[in-house]
Amino acid sequence: MAERIDKVSGIARLELTAEEKKKFEKDLDDILNSFRKLSKIDTAKTEPTFQPVEVKNVMRKDIVEESLSRKEALANAKNKEENCFRGPRAI
């Protein structure tokens, strides 16, 4: 297991202390054991999917509603200029 930790930390360009390696050894072992349990599950009758929950487009009606006036919108703005919001300069 120590070799795996060294390999993964090397790929990630991490310099781990001996204490960190020991901790990650246990964490990695727990993760691999979880995958071993998952691999024992019979999925022959399960269809592959990319989304566990159905993805659907949710649209609402485009209804014109009353909104804030310019004065109300700018009331709490710290940076404003000539009735507009003023943001940082973009390069």
N, C-alpha and C positions, 0 to 999 in steps of 0.2 A: 504494500500500500504506500510505503514511503516513496517508492520510485514514481508512482502515479502523481503524488503530491509534487514531487520535484519536477516532473514533466509538465504538469498543468501550470505550476507557478513560473516555470521557465518560459512557456508559451505566452503567459500573461505578463511576463517581465516583472514579476514580483520577487522581492527579496524577503523571504520569510524567516523568522527566528525559529529555533527548535520548538519553542512553546507553541507558536502559531501553527507549525507543521503538525504537531501532535493534535491540536484542536481540529484542524482541517481534516486530518486523517479520520477522526471519528465522524465528522460531518459528512465526508465523502462516503464513508462506509454506510452510514444511515441512508444516504441518497441511493446508493447502488442496491442496498437491500430492498428499498421501496420499489425500484425498477424490477428487481427479481420477482417480487410479489406480483407486480403488474403483468409480467411476462407469463405467469402461470394461469392467468384468466383466459377462458375460452372466448375468443372474439370471432369465431367462425361465422356466426349468424348476425354479426354487427356490421352495418354498412359504414364505410369510412366517411368521415366528415371533417370539415375544416372549422366549423363553428358549432359549439355545443348547444347554442340557442339560435333559433331561426332569426336571420337578419332580414328585416323588412324596412322599407322606406316609410317613414311616418311624415305625412304632410298635413298641414293645417290650412284652413281657409285663409286667404289673404284678405283680412278685414281691416279697413282703414279705421284707426282709433285715434282719439285725441292724445296728443303727446305734449311734452314740456315745451314751453316757449323758449326762445333763445335766451332770454333774461333768466328764466328759472334754471335752465341747463348750465349756464355759466355762473350761477350764484355762488357755488362753493369751489370754483376753480381757482387754484393759486396762480396759474399762469394763463392769462388771457390778454388778447390784444385786438382792438377794433371789433368787438363782438364775436370773436372766434377763440377757440382753444389755442394755446401756443405750446408747442412741444419742442423737444430738443432738436437742434439742427442735424439734419441727415447729411452724411458725406456722400 
